[in-house]
């Protein structure tokens, strides 16, 4: 069984080392790439002011958060929700730094790595789309994930969007959400075999100029991703 948790946070600012705090946590549970229906969503009182720039992003005011629980009050429930799974986070170093800073304030201390693994979808997107914009909004547009309701950032809303993007980037695994094999079998039964054209298939081979252009493009991809482009693994395959 593969258990994953799509996670996003909102914060009072950008630097946990300067005392900025988490003010919202949103999580969506997946098992074997399918939603289980279990979510974790909490607002958190930060006991400090919110930077104007951050307020413009998420719209969460200190007045609204004043009556919410502190992170220490929700920590046990949060850790129980994520423990043993793999966190799916966009730009994971940012959220993990804030989570680690919050956990470090608890009497028992610790870090998020002691409770679960982490998958960074921003790194994944940069490998898949080198040289392109890979923000969550840009990926929503690229993969036709509807983000029209995202006037302001929100932890659970952004986790929902990230879930759609992650499923699209990984080939839509689990997107159909079959609960058993019955629907899948029914769908397969309705599928029709495509008719192949008669006669021999025409094979066109690249000429010298096209091969040179292809190699130049691969070198550019190698440089952009800081390693070897995935295409080269196909070329090396027997």
C-alpha positions as CSV (number, residue, x, y, z in Angstrom):
1,X,0.0,0.0,0.0
2,X,1.4,3.4,-1.0
3,X,0.1,6.2,1.3
4,X,0.8,9.8,0.3
5,X,-0.3,13.2,1.7
6,X,-0.6,16.3,-0.6
7,X,0.4,19.2,1.7
8,X,0.5,23.0,1.5
9,X,1.0,25.7,4.2
10,X,0.4,29.5,4.5
11,X,2.7,31.5,6.6
12,X,3.2,35.0,8.1
13,X,6.3,35.6,5.9
14,X,9.1,34.0,4.0
15,X,11.8,33.4,6.6
16,X,11.3,30.9,9.4
17,X,14.7,31.8,10.7
18,X,13.4,35.3,11.4
19,X,10.5,33.9,13.5
20,X,7.9,33.7,10.8
21,X,5.2,31.1,11.6
22,X,2.7,28.7,9.9
23,X,-0.8,30.1,9.9
24,X,-2.6,27.4,7.8
25,X,-2.0,23.7,7.0
26,X,-4.0,21.8,4.4
27,X,-3.5,18.1,3.6
28,X,-5.2,15.5,1.4
29,X,-4.7,11.8,1.9
30,X,-4.1,9.4,-1.0
31,X,-3.7,5.6,-0.9
32,X,-2.4,3.9,-4.0
33,X,-2.8,7.2,-5.9
34,X,-6.6,7.5,-5.0
35,X,-8.2,9.9,-2.6
36,X,-9.4,8.4,0.6
37,X,-11.7,11.2,1.5
38,X,-9.6,12.1,4.6
39,X,-8.3,15.7,4.8
40,X,-6.5,17.7,7.5
41,X,-7.1,21.4,7.5
42,X,-6.4,23.8,10.4
43,X,-5.8,27.6,10.8
44,X,-3.1,28.4,13.3
45,X,-2.6,31.4,15.6
46,X,1.0,32.7,15.0
47,X,1.3,35.0,18.0
48,X,2.9,37.6,15.8
49,X,2.1,40.1,13.0
50,X,1.7,39.1,9.4
51,X,4.0,40.7,6.7
52,X,2.0,42.9,4.3
53,X,3.3,40.9,1.3
54,X,2.1,37.6,2.8
55,X,-1.3,39.1,3.7
56,X,-1.7,40.1,0.0
57,X,-1.1,36.5,-1.0
58,X,-3.4,34.6,1.4
59,X,-5.6,37.3,3.0
60,X,-5.5,35.8,6.5
61,X,-5.5,38.5,9.0
62,X,-4.0,38.5,12.6
63,X,-7.5,39.3,13.8
64,X,-9.0,36.2,12.2
65,X,-6.2,34.0,13.4
66,X,-6.3,35.3,17.0
67,X,-9.0,32.8,18.0
68,X,-7.4,29.8,16.3
69,X,-5.3,27.1,18.1
70,X,-1.6,27.4,18.2
71,X,0.6,24.9,16.3
72,X,1.5,23.1,19.6
73,X,-2.2,22.4,20.0
74,X,-2.6,20.7,16.6
75,X,0.9,19.1,16.3
76,X,0.0,15.7,17.6
77,X,-3.0,15.4,15.3
78,X,-1.0,16.7,12.3
79,X,1.9,14.3,12.9
80,X,-0.6,11.4,13.3
81,X,-2.1,12.3,9.9
82,X,1.2,12.4,8.0
83,X,3.2,9.8,9.9
84,X,4.5,7.0,7.7
85,X,3.4,8.5,4.4
86,X,5.1,10.5,1.7
87,X,4.4,14.2,1.6
88,X,3.8,15.7,-1.9
89,X,4.7,19.4,-1.7
90,X,5.4,22.1,-4.3
91,X,8.7,23.8,-3.5
92,X,9.1,21.4,-0.5
93,X,12.2,23.1,1.1
94,X,10.0,26.1,1.9
95,X,7.2,24.2,3.7
96,X,9.6,21.7,5.3
97,X,11.7,24.5,6.8
98,X,8.5,26.0,8.4
99,X,7.3,22.6,9.6
100,X,10.8,21.9,11.1
101,X,10.8,25.3,12.8
102,X,7.4,24.6,14.4
103,X,8.4,21.1,15.5
104,X,11.6,22.5,17.0
105,X,9.6,24.7,19.3
106,X,7.8,21.7,20.8
107,X,9.3,20.1,24.0
108,X,10.0,16.9,22.2
109,X,11.6,18.7,19.2
110,X,12.2,16.8,16.0
111,X,11.9,17.3,12.3
112,X,9.4,16.3,9.6
113,X,11.9,13.9,8.1
114,X,11.6,11.8,11.2
115,X,7.9,11.1,10.5
116,X,7.6,10.8,6.7
117,X,9.3,11.1,3.3
118,X,8.9,14.1,1.1
119,X,8.4,14.5,-2.7
120,X,9.0,17.9,-4.3
121,X,6.8,18.4,-7.3
122,X,8.7,21.6,-8.2
123,X,11.9,19.6,-8.7
124,X,9.9,17.1,-10.7
125,X,8.4,19.8,-12.9
126,X,11.8,21.4,-13.5
127,X,13.2,18.0,-14.8
128,X,10.1,17.5,-17.0
129,X,9.9,21.1,-18.3
130,X,13.4,22.6,-18.2
131,X,13.6,26.3,-18.9
132,X,9.9,26.9,-18.4
133,X,7.8,28.5,-15.7
134,X,6.9,25.8,-13.1
135,X,4.9,27.7,-10.5
136,X,1.7,26.0,-9.4
137,X,-0.4,28.4,-11.5
138,X,1.8,27.8,-14.5
139,X,1.5,24.0,-14.1
140,X,-2.3,24.3,-13.7
141,X,-2.4,26.1,-17.0
142,X,-0.1,23.6,-18.7
143,X,-2.1,20.6,-17.5
144,X,-5.6,22.2,-17.7
145,X,-6.2,22.1,-14.0
146,X,-8.9,24.6,-13.2
147,X,-7.6,27.2,-10.8
148,X,-10.2,29.9,-11.6
149,X,-11.3,30.0,-7.9
150,X,-7.8,30.9,-6.7
151,X,-8.1,34.6,-6.1
152,X,-6.0,34.2,-2.9
153,X,-3.8,31.3,-1.9
154,X,-5.2,28.9,0.6
155,X,-3.5,25.8,2.0
156,X,-6.3,23.3,1.3
157,X,-7.2,24.9,-2.0
158,X,-3.6,24.8,-3.2
159,X,-3.3,21.2,-2.0
160,X,-6.4,20.4,-4.2
161,X,-4.7,22.1,-7.2
162,X,-1.4,20.4,-6.5
163,X,-3.2,17.0,-6.4
164,X,-4.5,17.6,-9.9
165,X,-1.2,18.7,-11.2
166,X,0.7,15.8,-9.6
167,X,-1.7,13.3,-11.1
168,X,-1.3,14.9,-14.5
169,X,2.5,15.0,-14.3
170,X,2.7,11.4,-13.2
171,X,0.5,10.2,-16.1
172,X,-2.9,10.5,-14.4
173,X,-2.3,7.5,-12.1
174,X,-5.3,7.1,-9.9
175,X,-7.2,9.9,-11.6
176,X,-10.0,7.6,-12.6
177,X,-10.4,6.5,-9.0
178,X,-11.7,2.9,-9.7
179,X,-12.7,1.3,-6.4
180,X,-12.4,-2.2,-7.9
181,X,-11.9,-3.9,-11.2
182,X,-15.5,-3.8,-12.3
183,X,-15.6,-0.3,-13.8
184,X,-12.2,-0.8,-15.4
185,X,-13.3,-4.0,-17.0
186,X,-16.5,-2.4,-18.3
187,X,-14.5,0.5,-19.8
188,X,-12.0,-1.9,-21.5
189,X,-15.0,-3.9,-22.9
190,X,-16.3,-0.7,-24.6
191,X,-12.9,0.2,-26.1
192,X,-12.6,-0.6,-29.8
193,X,-9.5,-1.8,-31.5
194,X,-8.2,0.8,-33.9
195,X,-8.0,-0.3,-37.6
196,X,-4.5,-0.4,-39.0
197,X,-4.0,0.9,-42.5
198,X,-3.4,-1.7,-45.1
199,X,0.0,-2.0,-46.8
200,X,3.6,-1.6,-45.6
201,X,4.3,1.1,-43.1
202,X,6.4,4.0,-44.4
203,X,9.5,4.6,-42.3
204,X,11.2,8.0,-42.6
205,X,14.7,8.3,-41.3
206,X,16.3,11.6,-40.2
207,X,18.8,13.1,-42.6
208,X,22.2,14.5,-41.5
209,X,20.9,18.0,-40.9
210,X,18.0,16.7,-38.7
211,X,20.4,14.5,-36.7
212,X,22.7,17.5,-36.0
213,X,19.7,19.7,-34.9
214,X,18.5,16.8,-32.7
215,X,21.9,16.5,-31.0
216,X,22.1,20.2,-30.4
217,X,18.6,20.2,-28.8
218,X,19.6,17.3,-26.5
219,X,22.8,19.2,-25.4
220,X,20.6,22.2,-24.6
221,X,18.3,20.0,-22.5
222,X,21.3,18.4,-20.8
223,X,22.5,21.8,-19.8
224,X,19.1,23.0,-18.6
225,X,18.4,20.0,-16.4
226,X,22.0,19.8,-15.0
227,X,22.5,16.2,-16.1
228,X,21.4,13.9,-18.8
229,X,18.1,14.5,-20.7
230,X,15.6,11.6,-20.3
231,X,15.6,11.2,-24.1
232,X,19.1,9.9,-24.1
233,X,18.1,6.9,-22.0
234,X,15.7,5.9,-24.8
235,X,18.5,6.3,-27.4
236,X,20.7,4.0,-25.3
237,X,18.0,1.4,-24.9
238,X,18.6,-1.8,-26.9
